Structure formats: structure tokens, C-alpha cells
Amino acid sequence: MRKEDTVVGKEDISQARNDTATLVSEADSVPAGEGPSVLVPDSAVAETAGAARASENGSAATREEDLLILIPAFNEAGRVGAVVADVRHTLPSADVLVIDDGSEDATSAEAAKAGAIVLSLPANCGYGTALQTGYKYAVRHGYELVGQIDADGQHQAEFLSAMLAMLHEDRADVVVGSRFLAKDGHYQTPFARSLGIRLFARVASLATGQLVTDPTSGFQVMRGEIARLFSRDVFPVDYPDADILILLHRTGYRVRELPVQMRPSPGTSMHSSQSTPYYVYKMLLSIFVTLLRPRARSSR
């Protein structure tokens, strides 16, 4: 990691808390006057190597310099530690940041023990707010590449290497891991949610002029420029899904999908609201607003 793990004194903790509170308050991500706490991993990890390297599982070589993997989490004790370990095994030189979205269990402690940097939000603010907090952290600390993976174990970190390789080789700005692109039937969704995914996949495909198969996938890698864009108020912190893909297209960025394998969700997740009528209403409204935005590339 670029930031060495050390014994943290009171002054260091205070500074870390102040930095992170400022980071979040700029986006109005948490209630006024409150800020997230910071946990630093106890274990020592290797410093970031500036050259390309292959993961131990034989995946394609990928550059890991200035790479941060975001893991938004809410009540994921018993699972988040394995996810952090999986990411660190696949990308040993990447930094891992868990954003604990007001969990009431041992999510933060488990993530830190597994070697992640942890930001703990003081209240449950939602998936989008947790993600935007991570984007702001990435921007503040100068990461050139950012990835995101769910904390419930649904996503398999081994695919991150191939996603990063596509980011470089295809000159894409964002690569989305799609569980439906390969059409192998390995992933089954409940009927109501399946209808919603197909609806928004169709809408996103029409709006972008390219095939979109998995508009609700939170398994992504992106360039730092995208994290800067998502740190602004254009990012919909309630439901960042198909509307984000359309926003990226209209601002001139290249989005690509890569087929991945995903495991069934083990239970209630941060995406559980995606099958509700309210989600459909809010997403359609957000897409409409996004389509009204001018087709101008965002400034850096």
C-alpha cells in the first residue's frame, strides 16, 4: 500500500478524522456536524509497485499503481472480511477501502482486521452515499484507478484483473462486470427484479446507442477522472444505476461491459430496494433528468 500501516497515535487519529469529516461534508453525505471514523489496518502490506504484474490465480497482468478498491458495506460482519481478503489476494498491491454505512455489527472491525482501510459513517446513509464517500476519498488521495465490489461476497475479485486489463487495452473509462453478457444462465434473479433489470437495460441501451445488459451491476473499475465526476452533485446518491451509465455516455466517456460470474446474494443486500415500485419511479425520473443535461464532457 502507498500508505504504510503504523501504530496510530492520538494526533494521527484526530487528523484522520478531521480530514475525513471534511471529505464527506463537502458532498453533504452525512448529517451536519458529524463525520465518519477511521480505522487503519493492523497488518503490514507491501508498498505499491509501479509496474504491471499478474495475480496469483493466473489472471491477465494489470497495473496496480495508485489503485483503490471500494467496498461499501452495511451489516456485513461474517462476510466482509473474506471479501477484503479475496481482493488483497487478487490485487496484492492495491489499497482496499471499506465504507461502513452505519452498521450495527462488527463490520468495521472485521474489515480492518482483514487489512482494509475503514471509513465508518455515523448513520445509515445508503449505497450511493457510501460509494460517493469512497470516490471523494480516492480523489483526495490521488488514486488514478478506482474499483468497486460489493461486501456480501456476490462478486468474485478474480475478475478485477480482467476488468482492469480491459480498462487499459480498450481505452475505456469505466468497465462494468456483467452477469448477463455471456448469456450462460449462471445467475438467476427473482421475477420482479428481473423485469426491472431488463427494463432499464433496454432504456440504457436506447439512450446510449450501445448494448447494456447489466445496468444495476455494482461491480466496476474506472479511471480517477470518473471518480472526480462522481464526487460532484451530478452523482445520484439514492440509486446510481442505469442513470449513471447514461450520464457517462452523454458526457463523452467510454463504458464497456465484461462478462463475469456472480454468486447469488446471501440475503438482504444494499441493493435490495431495486425491485420496489419506488425504485422504478425514482430511476425513471433520474434518467429523464439525465437526458435533459447537455452533451458536454465534464471538466477534470
N, C-alpha and C positions, 0 to 999 in steps of 0.2 A: 504494500500500500504506500501511497505517497505520504500519508500522514502516519508517522510512527506511533505505535501503541506504547504509552508510557504510563507511569504512575501519575495520576492526575491530582494536583493539589487544589486547595480551595479557590485560589485565584484563577487557576485554569478553568475550573468548573464554572465559576462566576462569569468569566469572559465568554465561555462557550454558550452559556445560557443567554447572555446578552446578545451575542451575535445571532443566535437562532431566533430569539424573540423578535429582533429587528427584521430578520429574513421573512418571518411569517406575517408580521404586522403590515409590511409593505403591500401584501396581497389581500389584507383583511381576511386571512384564512381562519383565524380563531377569534374568540370574543376579546373585546378591547381590554387591555391591562393584563392579559395572560399570555404566557409563552410556553413553548414545549420544553421539556427537559432533555438533556443529552446524556447518553451512556456511551462510553468508549470501550471497545472490546478488550478483554484481558490478554488474549493470546497474541503472540508475535507473529507477524506475517511478512512475507518477502516484499521488498520495495518494488515499485512498478518498473518493469523492464521496457525499454523504448522500442524494442524490435518485435516483429511478428513471431508467434510461437503457436504450436499445436497443443490442444488439450490432451489430457492423458487418455481419453477414450477414442482417440484417432480421428477426431473431427478436423475439418479443414483449418489450416493455420489462420490466425486472426490477430490483428493488432490490439493490444490491451492497454496501451498508454493512455492515461487520462480517461479511463473508463469507469463509470459509476453505474451500478445496477440497483435500481429502486425496487423495494418490496413494501407496498402498502399493506398494513395488517390490522385486523380488528378481531380480538379474542381468538388468536391462532396458536395459543400455547399447546404444545404437543405436536405441532406441525411445522411452525416457522423455523425451528432450529434445523430440521432436516433440509428445508428449502435453502437456507443460508449455506449449509454445508455442501449441498449439491452445486450451488453457484460457485462457491470457492474452489471446489474440486474441478469444475469445468473451466473456470477462468481464474486461476490462482493469483494473478497479478491485478485483478480488478478490485475496486473498492465496492463494498456492499452496504447500502443504507436501508434500514428498516424504518418506516414511518408508522409508529404505533398510534392508531387513530382512536385514542381514548379507551383502550382495552381495559377490562376489569379482571383480567387474569395475568399470568406470568409471561405474556408475550414479549415484553421489553427485555426482561432478564434472560429469557431463553435465547432471544436473538443476539444479545450482547455476548453471552457465553459461547455461542457458535461462531463468533468473530465478526459480527456486523457492527457498524456504527448505528446508533438508535436515536431517533428523534421521537419523543413521546408528546403527542398533542394533549392538551388538558381536558378535552371533551371529544366526543364522537362527532366529527365534522363531515364524514362521508368520504367515499372513494376518491372523487375528483379533487377535493381539498387536500387529502393526503398526498396524492400524486403531485399537485402543484407545489406543495411544500418541498417535495423532493426535487422538482425542477429548479426551484429557487436555490436550494442548497447546491445543486450541480452548477448553476450559473455563477453563484458567489465564489465557488471554489475552483472555477476554471476548467471543468471537465469538457473534453472535446467530444466524447461519446457517452450516451446515456441509454441504458436498457431498463426495462421494467418487467417484472414477473410477479404473479400472484403468490400469496403466502400460504395458500391452503394445499399446495402440492399438486395442483391440477396441471401446471406447466412443468415441462421437463427441461432443466437447464442445459442439457446436452445440445439442444437445438440453437442455443445462443451463438455458438461458434459459426454455424452455417448462416445465421441471420446477419452477423457482423461481416462475414465474408461477402454476402450479397450487398451489404451497405457500401462496401469498398469497390467491389468489382462492377456493380451495376450503376455506380454513382447515384444511388438512391439517397434520399434524405431521411426516409423512415421505412423500416421493414416490419411488416406485421406477420406474426405467426398465425397461419390459418389452419383450423382443424377440419375445414370442409373443402379446401382447394384440391386435395388429392382424390376426393370422392371415393374413399375406401370404406366408408361406413363405420370407422372405428369409434366414432363419438356419437352418442345418441343424446338428444335433448328432449325435455318434456314438450308435448304438443304445442302448448300456448307459447312457450319461449321460442320454439322452432318457427312458428308463424311470424313472430316479431323479428327474428333474425333474418328470415327470408324477405320480409317486407323492407327492412332497412338496407339489406344488401342490394335489393333491386333499386331502391331510391338512390343510394350512394353510387351505384353503377351508372344510372342515368345522369346523375349530376356531375360525375367526374369523367364520363366517357370511357371508363375502363372497368374491367371486371372486378367487383368486390364480392368476396364470398363470406367473409367473417368480420362484419362491421363492429361486433361487440368484443373482439379479442383484446385483452389487456396485455398480451404477450408481444412486446415490441422492442426494437432498438432504433435509435435516432441520433442524428448529429446534434452537437451542442447548440447550433443555431435554432433548432426546433425547440429545445428546452427553453431558450430565451423567449421564443414566441409564446410558448405555453405558460411562461411566467407572467404574462400580461393579462389584462382583463378580457381578452378575446377568448380565453380558455373557459369553457363551461364547466364549472366545478361540480355541478349536480350530476350530469350524465354525459361524460366525454366519450362518445362512441362514433356513430356514423357522421354526426355533425363535424367532428374533428377531421375526419377523412376528407369531407367536402371542403372545409376551411383550408386545409393544406393544399388541395388541388387549386382552389381559387387564388391562393397566394403564390402559386407557381412552384410548389415543392413536389418532388417525385416520391410517390408512395408505391411500394411493391409488397406483394404477399408472397410468403414462402410456406409450403405445406409442412405442418408439424403434427406430432402426435400429442394428444392431451388425455389426461386421466379424468374420469368422472369426478365432479366436485364432491368432497366427502360429506357435505352438509350445507348449512346456511353460509353463504359467502357474501362478500361486499358487493357482488353483482346480482344478488337475489331479487332485487326490485325490477330487473329487466323484463319480466313477464307481466307486469301490472299495467292496467289501463292508463294510470297516471304517467308511467314511463313513456308509453306510446305517445300520449298527448304532448309531454314535455319535449320529447325528441323531435316530433314533427314541427313543433313551434321553433325549436332551436335550429333545425335545418332551414326553415323558412327565413329566419333572421340571418343565418349564414349566407343564404343565397342572395340576400339584399346587400351584402358587403361588396365593395368594389374589388375588381380583379387586379389587385396591386400586390406585388411581393412585399412582404414585411421587411422593415429595416432591421439591420443587425443590432 
